Amino acid sequence: MKLLLAGDSFSELSGYVGHKQTVYNISPPPKAGLETKIKHWVELLADDIGAEVVPHGLGGGGISQTSFIAMQQLINHNYDGLIFFTSHHSRIVSNTITDLQEWSEDVFSDILWDYGTDHTKQTTGVEIYKNNKMFANPNRTMYNLKITDVIDRSSFPPGKAWRPQIISLMRRNIVVAPKHLNYMLGKPGYSYMHDSVTALVTLKSYCDAHNIPVVFASGFENGPNETVQGLGIDFKHFPLKVVEHKYNLISKANVPSHYNSKDHEIIYTEFKKLYPEYKTMFTLTKP
């Protein structure tokens, strides 16, 4: 049995093992952790149900990126279940492309999927999911933006929360960050949440259509997961912030998955309480 573990940094395993390291053999970043080896709560679950965890998490990844990675994995490989960690909806994706030639090489073929770049080979949009080589070009790697990147960080007083500072700066002169961030200035406000919800619902629909059990978790609260549930859609959501508040846990910036081993044991205990059927929930019979 194989469990796909995907999403943002909360899904990275010990050593920061995830999508980049697994697929493109990129060495883990040199971050200092509080432990040398950490057992993720999903690995504890896998031990109990006799499953193998296949990690494809992406630290700092926005939902468009991470859900695309998960879809690509599900389409191209056989998995018996998915646990997906939803990021904050303010994270979006851009490119480091600087000219039309680079754009034609990295983007054009994904837009004209119907006939290909040479206009001779007709195909389908599914090929984008199957064949897209995300992060294959290290010089133009896709990366993540968030609200705070719209405004130059030097404008923020040290140690101050970003939300009230942005509100304050909007009443004065705003210093806009590099040109590629102008995309965020033109992006409609509603689209941050709507695009995230759409990505999650698409991912869930694919899993439902192929009898792949899926649980969505998140280290952020009051975000896309809660929004999907609020829309009345059947959606398994494991809110990590609820566990943090209950046990006074703190997500740590310098630890893979943001929790130490003891934290993961507590989180797993709460997961089993929320889903007492945990031993059988990933054993659906596929057609």
N, C-alpha and C positions, 0 to 999 in steps of 0.2 A: 504494500500500500504506500502511495506517495502523496505527501501533503505539499502543496505549493505555498510557500511563505513569501508574500510580496507586499509592497507598499513603501512607506517612508522609512526613516532610520529606526523606528521602533521595531522594525522587522529584521534588522541586521543581526547576525549571529556574532559570537565571540570572535575577535580579530577583525571586526567590521566586514565580515564575509556577507556578500550579497550579490546583486546582479552584475555589477562591474567586475568584481573579482572572479565570479564564477564563470561568466561567459567570455569576457575579454582578457582575463588573466592579468588584471591590473593589481599591483601590490596594494595591500591595505594601507590607508593613510597613517602616518606616524603620529597617532594620538596617544596620549597617556591615559590609561584606564586605571580604575581603582582595583581591578582584579585582572589577572592574566587570562583566566578562563571563566567564562560566564555561561551558565546553562539557561537558555531562554525558556519561558513557560510553554511555548509551542513544542519545544524539544521534550519537555516533561510530559506533555500530552501525547506526543509521538511514542514515547517509551511505553506509556500505558496502553496504547491501542495497536502497538506493533507496526508503526509507520516510519517511513523515511522522510525527513524534512529536506526539501529542495529550496534553498534560499535565493530569492531574487529581489530582495529589498534594495532600495536606493536612498541613501542618506540625503536628506534635504529635498527629496523629490516632490514635485507637485503632482496632483491627482491625475492630470492628463498624462504625464510621463509614466507614473507607476501603474495606472490602470491599463495603459497600452502595453507595458512590459508583461503584466499578468495575462492579458488577452493573448498576446503573442505566444506565451508559454503554453497556455491552455489549448490553443489552436494547433500548435506544432508538436505537442508532447501529450502523453497520457498521465493524467493526475486523478487521484481519487477524492481530493478535497482541496479547498483553498481557504487560507486565512489571510485576509487583506487588511493592512493598516492604512487607514485614511489620513491624509495629511490635512493641514490647514488650507482652507479654500483660497487664501490670499496668494498662495504660491502658483505662479504660472511659468510658462516655458518660453524661451527665446533661443536664438542661435548666435554664434559668434561670427556669422557671415558678414563680410564687408564689401562685397561687390557682386555684380550680376553673374559672373562666371561661377563663383562659389555657390550662389543661389541656384543656378541651373544644375549644378552637380548634386547638391544635397536636398533640394526642395522640389524642383520642377517635376521630377518623375513621380513623386507622391501626389502631385496635383493632377497631372495628366495620366492617371493610372488607366483610364479607359482605352487609350491607344498607345501608351508608352511614349518615351521621349522621341522615338523615330516615327511615330504616327503610323506604324505598320502592324503592331501586335496588339490585338484587342484582348483585354483581360478583365478582371473584376476588382472592386475595391477591397475585397478580402485579401488580395495579394499584398496590400500595404501592411496588413498585420503579419502576414506570413514572412515577408522578405525584408522588411525595413531593418537596416543595420544601425540601430541607435548606438551612439558612442563609438562607431567604427573609425571615425576620423578624429583623432585626438586634437587636431588643430582647430576643429569647429564643433567641439562637443556641445551638446545641448545642456543647458544648465537652468537654474531656477531663479526666479525673481519673486520678491514679495513687496508688500506695500511700502515698507520702510526704504526700499531701494529707489523709489521715485524721487525722494529728497536726499540730497547729499548728507551722509552721516555726520560730517563735520558740523552740521547745523544743530545737532542734538547735544544738549549739555550732558556731560558724563553722568551715568547712573540714573538718568531720568527715563521713565516709561515712554515708549514711542508714541502711543495713541494720543495722549494730551499734548505732546510736543508737536505732532503733525497738525492738530487742530490749531495750536498756537501759531505755527509757522504759516498756515493758510491765511492768517490775518495779517501777515507781514510779507516780506519778499521771500519767495520760495526759490531755493537753489536746486535746479534740476540736475540729476545725475547724468552719466554718459548718454550719448544719443540713442543707443539701442534700447534704453529704458523708456523712450518716448512712447513705445507701444503701450505701456501701462497707462499713460495719460489719455490715450484714445479709447481704452477698453471700457465699455459701459459697466457701471457698478453692479447691476443685477447679474451680469454674466459670470462673475467670480463664483457665486453660489450655484447658479443654474448650470454652468458648464461642469462643475464638480458633481452635482446631483445626477446630471445626465450620464457622466462617465460611470458612476457607481451603479446606476440602474441598468445600463448596458452590460456591465460586467456581471451583475446578478442575473440578468435575463439570459446571458450566454450560459452561465452555470446551470440555471434551471432547465434550459432547453437540452442540456447534455447530462443531466442528472449528476452534477458535481456539487456536493454540499459546500456551502460557503458561509463563513462567519466574518463579519467586518468588525474591526476594532479601531480605536483611535486614542492617541495621547492628547488630543485636543477636545475641548467640550463645546457644546452648543454649535456644532458645525454641520457638515453635509450628512453625516450618519443620522443625527437627530432629525435633520430636515427630511430625509427620505422616510423615516418612521412617521414624522408628523404629517406626511402626505398620505398616510394610510397604506403604505406599501409594506408587504410582509418582508421583514428585513432583520436578520439576526445581527445584533449590535452589542459588542462587549466594550463598555466605556471605561477606559483605564483611569480616567480622572476620578471617577467615583471610588475606585479602589484606593487611589492616592489619598483622597480626602478621608476615607474611612480609617486608614492605617497611618496617616501622616507620612506617606512616602513622598519623595521628591525625585522627579526625573532629572537625571544628571547629564550634563552636556559632554563630559569627557569619558563616558562609558558606552560601549556598544549596546544598542537598544535602549540606552538611558536608564537601565536598572541593573543592580547587582544581583547575584544569585539568590540571596535571601528575599529580595523584592519579588523576583520571578516566582519563587515558591508561594509567596502570599498571593500574587496575582493568579497563579494557577488554581489555588484553593478557591478563590472567588469565581473563577471561570466554571469550575465544577459545580459550584452552588447555583450559578445562573443557568447552567445547562447540565442538569443531572443526567441527561442522556448522552453525555460526552463520549462514552465508550462505543456508542452505536451510531452517532450522528454522521460519521464519515464512512458509513458502510452501505450506502445506497447501491442497489443493483442497477448497473448500466444496461441499456438495450443492446 
